[in-house]
């Protein structure tokens, strides 16, 4: 039987100004998007995709019941870089056990952006 789930591929953030969001994420990530159209902007981050899509109707309230955590090598440095770029604190950096640290911010469009420093995690192929 062939694998049906291969792992996470893309996280999409809805934004009301895709041009400004593209510029902001390019600055924060230190890379340019590999895909850049008016209806979608995609960044390749270590083989994973961060996508930006325009919102049809902007809402000041966005759900944070699902949070994607982007792996970082230094949680404090990454957290304060996001804050310095204009993001607001959602969850302060904290150790959650066994040297694993998490934090999250809200970007300029209210999307929750999680970051995680996990010294125990290494990518491995999924098998069933």
Secondary structure, DSSP 4 states (H G I P E B T S, - for coil): ---S-----EEEEEES-HHHHHHHHHHHHTS--SEEETTEEEEEETTEEEEEEE-SS--S----SS-PEEE-S-HHHHHHHHHHTT-EEEEEEEEEETTEEEEEEE-TTS-EEEEEE-TT--------
